[in-house]
Amino acid sequence: MPRRLMVGHQPLELSTVVRIHAGQQSCIIRKMGKVFYNKLVRDKIPEIIESNSDVCKTRILDDEEFQIELNKKLVEEANEVLNSPKEKLSDELADVLEIINTLADSNGLTVKEIEEIRKNKKEKRGGFDKKLFLEWSGPKI
């Protein structure tokens, strides 16, 4: 049986799906047939919902909210990468790249600039090709 949460005098039904993303908890709330997501979605999601004979309510975020929600979305998508089976990995990585591209653009950066920084870091500090796992470091004796 779903748990209920009282908001004022209105009971809200909490779905049994509660997701944890890097210490942030998000839950899907169901009330009177509606599913409340309260999260950033791709631009065409409302059209997709409406094409399935459903309705939805959206709002436009201001720039500050947008940055906060993009950061949450990056964590959400990164966790999906961690939990995805190998056959879905490319889809999840594409989602992460979409968020990175949007974060760059919304902060006045280009993917080309970020790629240059990545290359410079790889040249100076290396990449992850050797699969090194640092267990500890300390002073030489």
Beta strands, then each sheet from edge to edge (+ up, - down):
strand 1: 3-7
strand 2: 10-21
strand 3: 24-31
strand 4: 34-36
sheet 1: 1+ 2- 3+ 4-
end
